[in-house]
Amino acid sequence: MDVLYIGGLAVFAALTYALIAGCGKLMQYRRVDQNATGARS
């Protein structure tokens, strides 16, 4: 029971971290594209 709970918590934390990191990267790429289109290749 405890192992399942800890495993689920770890998976949830990993998914949340991946979601936040992905959103941050998307926002960075969008900002770069808006500020200088084609400047960085």
N, C-alpha and C positions, 0 to 999 in steps of 0.2 A: 504493500500500500504506500509506504513512504517512498519507495523507489519510483513508483509510478508518478507520485505527486511531484517529486523532485525532477523527474524526467520531463513531465509536462511543463513545469515551471521553466526549465532550461529551454525547451523548445519555444515556449511563448516569448521568453526574453530574447532569444536569437531572432525570431521573426520580427519582433518589435524593433530590435536594433537594425536589422536589415531594412525594414521599412523606413526608418528615420534616415539611415545612411543613403538609401536610394533616393529619397525625396531631396536630401541635401545636394546630392550630385546632380539631380535633374535641375534644381534651382540654379546651381552654379553654371551648368551648361547653357541653360536658357539665358542667364545674365550675360555670359560670354558671347553668345550668338547675337543678343540684342545690341551689346555695346560695340563689338567689332566683328562683323560678319565676314568670314574668310580671312581674317587677319591671322588667326592661329589655325594651322592645319596639321 
